[in-house]
Amino acid sequence: METTATPRYPEIDTTPSATALGALRVREARQITQLAWPTVIAMLSHTFMWWVDSALLGHYDKIDLAASGLGGGIAWTAYCLFNNLSRINGTFVSQAHGRRDDRAIGDYTWQGLYIAIAAGLLLQAFGYFSFYLLSFTRNDPLVLEHAYQYIRWRTASAVFTQVGFCLMGFYTGRRRVMVPMWAGVVGNVANVVLDIWLIFGWSGFTLAGRTWLAVGPMGVEGAAIATSIGTALTAFVQIALFVGPREHRRRYLVHRPRRPDWRQLGRIVRVGSPAAWENFVDMSGFTAFTIIVGTTGAAALAANTISLHLLSLVFMPMWGLTIAGSVLTGNWIGAGRPDQAAAYARQVYKLGIYYMLALGSVYLAFGGRLFRVFSDDPAVLAFGGGLVAVIAIFQLPDGLRMVSVGILQGAGDTRYPMIASMVVLWLGFVPLTAWLMIGRQATLVQAWLGATACYAVIALALYLRFRSDRWQQARIFGRDEAAARHGAGSGEE
């Protein structure tokens, strides 16, 4: 790759440390965490809405809690077909930012917006017709009825979700991570208020002889409506701060809509499709896991839903590190410094391991008491202790897998993670779960231990890919485009 001007970021000394303590130290930890923690909150905004839905529904009705778990899992699985495709423009933005190519940043963001809007419309159509798919899950009919209401209303905001992911790539690729964070905060505050109002209902207040804002209890349907409104607000904040600043209009020409460019769209799809498919394979594996668990009863399904929400406390912070690793890798690859991309990647790995060990210790310390946040049903709480213990183990390989995916995606190496995930999850994880839960009548804890083994295999495969250095050879821009735009940016941000 052609070398550009000296990057504007601090370099890491790649000389091996002479002491064990030095080897354990995370270099440039402050820079990594400054990128990661706002992204954690921005990514957590999507999961936290679902998390709040479930926490409140667990105290409303067990059936609605189970329905939100099943419906939310199926809806998010469909989203995962497109999420990484919508936000893969962040890889193009981060590499263009590393080589100071402002024009490419604006161009690829606009092409990404076209893809995001199309993806959102497809997801809305899926949500409306999802009752056809639900009938094949063989879950309780009442759970299925409520799950359809959740999916239908949850996917009503699919366009806003995908546009939000695309614009998150615009901000994070340039290391402007605070905008998605504050947008997520606005959406989540709205979601919490609306959840309480719509799930449980409210008698309203009287003014001028009329009753205002009165609504009857809507349960799972109210939770989904609240989440969709919160998601739309999150996107609106990002859109306003995308086109509003004069700097964005001057440098990236964001106020000038581009026509669809089939070459650029093709590059986004080529790089983003494997990333999207990898994300879908991961989520579809756990959705199949949830469906299989649901055949054993509503209590087990509700307990599994709680386990997934507890796991999200690991998942979202690790997504922050994943995106930080992707941005750092992309910036340095764009700047023609793969050695620095690898050096930063190693520090992200270390920081992730420390975080996972710490949170795993917290899980083990609190145990089954964490289940009480979501439910007071004795049948559900009976699963708590064992499931929390196994989640503390599972999050280690899952977190390492996520960090590896982010690093490889930052370089544009998206095909290998997709293949590794397909082989292990679809040919190993799903059949193993069916054999354990249906064939062997295993416990839910045993099924989660099987999942842990499968994710450990993926984590090892992806780490070995990182160690091979083959990911540094990926190319995402066309040769003619790179030559035409080399060093064309306007300088520092």
Secondary structure, DSSP 8 states (H G I E B T S, - for coil): ----S--SS-----S--SSHHHHHS-TTHHHHHHHHHHHHHHHHHHHHHHHHHHHHHTTT-HHHHHHHHHHHHHHHHHHHTTHHHHHTHHHHHHHHHHTT-HHHHHHHHHHHHHHHHHHHHHHHHHHHTTHHHHTTS---HHHHHHHHHHHHHHGGGHHHHHHHHHHHHHHHHTT--HHHHHHHHHHHHHHHHHHHHHHH-B--EEETTEEES-B---HHHHHHHHHHHHHHHHHHHHHHHHHS-HHHHHHT-TTS-----HHHHHHHHHHHHHHHHHHHHHHHHHHHHHHHHHTT-HHHHHHHHHHHHHHHHHHHHHHHHHHHHHHHHHHHHHTT-HHHHHHHHHHHHHHHHHHHHHHHHHHHHHGGGGGGGT---HHHHTTHHHHHHHHHHHHHHHHHHHHHHHHHHHHT--HHHHHHHIIIIIIIIHHHHHIIIIIS---HHHHHHHHHHHHHHHHHHHHHHHHHTGGGG---S-HHHHHHHTT-S----
